[in-house]
């Protein structure tokens, strides 16, 4: 007869092999061996405090570590295997154990696959009774059909008084005394349902001379027809005020979607909090995300100053603990969860920024770093932590955060960015220059002048590429001055295009001069610079820019003439 340790080791080996799609032959061999071991006795696995027990006997083999981890991951407390289980059901058990957790709990997934003969309880639920001797068969515990019914209170013992006092024991009518009843009065004849009046009128009465026949202990008296009718009519009215919250995450969220400010919103939100805590304990991260994102979406629909919205805010603060935020942040890299995870993290505020920054620093690859970066660009609270990260000792952290504060347009970060313009690593200086250019405010003008004098043309190029929009109008003249000093033709062209994106009067006047064949700034200009100026005038699209383009459409230089005509055609197409 196989020992319990052998069965546990075989089971652990099967689960490990089922996680490897390429180990088909090894899976078959171990599966047959496990089936043979389970022919002799039923087995109950119990996971408690990180320790595995079979039929109440602790199993301490090091080979069980993987099995213990899978049981804990799925939130499984107990698995009861019958003697000689059906191969298909055992196969389904091993397959579900090898898979990742889903939205449904383990028992529901296993039952859905057809393995009804294997009983599973979740962690924290009462496990099946283990055999007394540790190895004997487990007696199945099958609840009777009446087990779920509420017990009828008894009045006395041994059948002296039985039944329900308010329903089954009739009042005795006395001469001159009105009949006493605990049932609601029948409705008026005009409102009574068909047959209801007859039910009330046919109720038998008793007198002292006609006492009821004594009842045997084995048979409880049947309720009178009038009582049944009256109670059924009153039941909906009594149950309506105390409606219970719907079961399951989908049910609760659906109820809140239908009536986000209902009278029972507090109870429903309390249920959501409990479900989120339970899902986190079972490592069901997708369900945690579904609950948090669902509540956040409903909250956005409510008026700002409403009492219901405050309730949702309190519920979200209670749900979004640090472990919950960390769990949701792990899903931000999955495309199917990215939108919901970003919404939930944005609602979590400063804690989410802290967690995402940690992920950005520790990201092992580009995809993980990009996922954390993109999520951080959507944050609306807690971004002041980014400024402190600009003084980080790791160059790549400073680079990533410099790009991030530029995307967010954080003007508070300008002093910290300015300090990094002298960083030894050119990659950091490029990111800092781009970040300052994207902020593009008047306060960024002086640091950008310094960046435009950097020894690296790549750094100067980042300034030109990042500047644009009416918000950067204060940078027009610094760019014009930089054109005098710039020697790299590629950087010159990007600076001219930046002036076109700014489109301020000062920028347009400078572009008009650059587009002319001769001028006081450069003398005879190269055709490439003039063509870039024509393109920039098209981007500016002001009346003065359009008038200049019309004049240049007859220019003596073939390239400039063709560029001006193409620009006018494009502007005309956009207006039509």
Secondary structure, DSSP 8 states (H G I E B T S, - for coil): ---HHHHHHHHHHHHHHHT-TT-HHHHHHHHHHHHHHTTS--EEEEEETTEEEETTEEE--GGGHHHHHHHHHTTEEEEEE-TT--HHHHHHHHHHHHS---SS-HHHHHHHTT-TTSEEEETTS------TTSSS--------TTTTS-----SSSTTSS-S-TTTTS-----TTS----SS-----TTT--TTHHHHHHT-----TTS------TT------HHHHHHHHHHHHHHHHTT----SSHHHHHHHHHH-TT-TTHHHHHHHHHHHHHHHHHTT-HHHHHHHHHHHHHHHHHS-TT-HHHHHHHHHHHHH--HHHHHHHHTTTTSTTTHHHHHHHHHHHTHHHHHHHHHHHHH--SHHHHHHHHHHHTT--SSTHHHHHHTT-SSHHHHHHHHHHHHHHT-GGGHHHHHHGGG-S-HHHHHHHHHHHHHH--GGGHHHHHHHTT-S-HHHHHHHHHH--SGGGGGGHHHHHHHHHH---HHHHHHHHHHHHHH--HHHHHHHHHHHSSS-TTTSS--HHHHHHHHHHHHHH--HHHHHHHHHHTT-SSHHHHHHHHHHHHHHHHHH-
